[in-house]
Amino acid sequence: MKKLSRLLLAVAALGSCLLLTGCEGNALVKGIETVNGAINEFVWVKIGLILLIGTGIFMTSITKFFQVSHIGHWFKETLGSLFTKSVIGHTKEKGAISPFQALCTALAATIGTGNIAGVAAAICIGGAGAVFWMWVAAFFGMMTNYSENVLGIFYRRKNDKDEWSGGAMYYLKDGLGSKKNCKWLGSILAVLFCIFTLLASFGIGSMGQVNKIVANVANAFDIKALSSVTVLGGISLYNIVLGLVIMALTSLIVLGGLKRIANVAEKIVPFMVVLFVTGSLVIIGVNYANILPAFKAIFANAFTPIAAVGGGIGVVINKVVTQGFKRGVFSNEAGLGSSVMVHSNSNIIEPVKQGMWGIFEVFADTMVVCTMTALVVLTSGAYNLETGAILDGYNDATLVAGAFNQVFSWGNIGQKFIAVAMFLFAFTTVLGWSHYGSKAWEYLFGTKSTVVFKVIHIITIMFGAVMTSSLAWDISDTFNGLMMIPNLIGVLTLSMLVGKITKNYVDRKLRKKDIKPMISYDPEIQAMQEAALAKKENN
């Protein structure tokens, strides 16, 4: 199995390298673009979105609409517990982090360029109605993310370094693999999931994010002495310098392990979210007259395409719905099985309690941050609510910065604000995905060799700083979709187990029934955690 995984990884890595280093006119690159387009269409449009939303609806039903029926409880256990020591206090347990650190690290990976550039692109392609479908995807995605985290905690185990390891690969291998005649299927899907995760970590988790950082910083804070100099066949010296700086910062954090990543994430993530939301509220407040028309456009265009998008129900599904769902998933990653790899490192004992942090993660990412971006775009005037046309001088990449510049115009402060926000969002995404990739690498090649992955991941930052091919983003989107398929197969197969674990928690915690908790599939871990839970409750 490991030989197979190495071969598949080598072939895929070679393809990625050829993709990223080739020029736009290269016949090989055009061929890859065609193949990738076909795979992307199949993964996302033909089966992916149906599988994704279907899983969310099914898990919502299995858990009896937990995100609504117990909204007060999960808000109390997440947002309402942020000032309690058990949630924010650092743990001395080796390789474990606090629930708040796990949330911040997961948000660090999910709140990225998709929350700014991705939302603007969805509106430009699918119209204001795409925002509605982004909300729909997030509503059901809450329970997909919840289910992933419940399974992640339930099937996690300790690795060779006595650190928690969890993720889709483990509940595929030990959960799906425990079903009758499914042992090989579970093992193969676990390996495929890890390969797709590794490739996604190099693409969307490194090169894609860094490419956006460099582009925005170079535009907002141009240094002519560097940007006017080109080397190595036309590469801007400024881009190289920025790439080296990002590499150095990433190395200092990533090579220090998960605890250092989590320590940085818990400081940066709350700051960047509050900063962006505050700035957005100012823009929306200044353009308050357009708030109601913006919401009207969101709901009206969700079912009826506007002139810029085209007519017919087929267009609604192909552009409006698809863009909303894709960008929603691209933003909050519910269904990909990515964030469960860091949530599983939490020192929390109850699977459902970490699952509730998964609900809050999607809520914060899409319902708050993405909605702020959408309202900034729709109320700014740069986007015509009636026709869907973008005003001259704007495009999907500059819409948000342009909206901020309309209010903070002096010295292009608005553009610089967005450049700083993009830097924070994208840089923390690189940190979060470095952990996801290292866990996938650990599963495939062992704990001791994870430093090899970290070094490779850091090196890919320079590729992101200098590359110009937009195909890197397209293929990253495909790898995200490919991650989703084996993960959701695992979630659906184990859906009844998620329902049982949820019912067990609700019966014990909310209905005060005296029953044994469901904590782990492993009898030894179950006994150990059960004793720790009893000790905690007695104290």
Secondary structure as GFF3:
##gff-version 3
##sequence-region A 1 539
A	DSSP	alpha_helix	2	21	.	.	.	ID=ss1
A	DSSP	alpha_helix	27	40	.	.	.	ID=ss2
A	DSSP	pi_helix	41	48	.	.	.	ID=ss3
A	DSSP	alpha_helix	49	62	.	.	.	ID=ss4
A	DSSP	alpha_helix	66	69	.	.	.	ID=ss5
A	DSSP	alpha_helix	71	77	.	.	.	ID=ss6
A	DSSP	three_ten_helix	79	81	.	.	.	ID=ss7
A	DSSP	alpha_helix	85	88	.	.	.	ID=ss8
A	DSSP	alpha_helix	99	110	.	.	.	ID=ss9
A	DSSP	three_ten_helix	113	115	.	.	.	ID=ss10
A	DSSP	alpha_helix	117	126	.	.	.	ID=ss11
A	DSSP	alpha_helix	129	154	.	.	.	ID=ss12
A	DSSP	beta_strand	157	158	.	.	.	ID=ss13
A	DSSP	beta_strand	164	165	.	.	.	ID=ss14
A	DSSP	alpha_helix	168	170	.	.	.	ID=ss15
A	DSSP	pi_helix	171	175	.	.	.	ID=ss16
A	DSSP	three_ten_helix	176	178	.	.	.	ID=ss17
A	DSSP	alpha_helix	183	202	.	.	.	ID=ss18
A	DSSP	pi_helix	203	207	.	.	.	ID=ss19
A	DSSP	alpha_helix	208	220	.	.	.	ID=ss20
A	DSSP	alpha_helix	224	227	.	.	.	ID=ss21
A	DSSP	beta_strand	230	231	.	.	.	ID=ss22
A	DSSP	beta_strand	235	236	.	.	.	ID=ss23
A	DSSP	alpha_helix	237	254	.	.	.	ID=ss24
A	DSSP	alpha_helix	258	286	.	.	.	ID=ss25
A	DSSP	three_ten_helix	288	290	.	.	.	ID=ss26
A	DSSP	alpha_helix	291	301	.	.	.	ID=ss27
A	DSSP	alpha_helix	313	315	.	.	.	ID=ss28
A	DSSP	pi_helix	316	321	.	.	.	ID=ss29
A	DSSP	alpha_helix	322	332	.	.	.	ID=ss30
A	DSSP	alpha_helix	340	343	.	.	.	ID=ss31
A	DSSP	alpha_helix	351	362	.	.	.	ID=ss32
A	DSSP	pi_helix	363	370	.	.	.	ID=ss33
A	DSSP	alpha_helix	371	380	.	.	.	ID=ss34
A	DSSP	alpha_helix	399	407	.	.	.	ID=ss35
A	DSSP	three_ten_helix	410	412	.	.	.	ID=ss36
A	DSSP	alpha_helix	413	445	.	.	.	ID=ss37
A	DSSP	three_ten_helix	447	449	.	.	.	ID=ss38
A	DSSP	alpha_helix	450	466	.	.	.	ID=ss39
A	DSSP	alpha_helix	471	493	.	.	.	ID=ss40
A	DSSP	alpha_helix	495	505	.	.	.	ID=ss41
A	DSSP	pi_helix	506	510	.	.	.	ID=ss42
A	DSSP	alpha_helix	523	538	.	.	.	ID=ss43
###
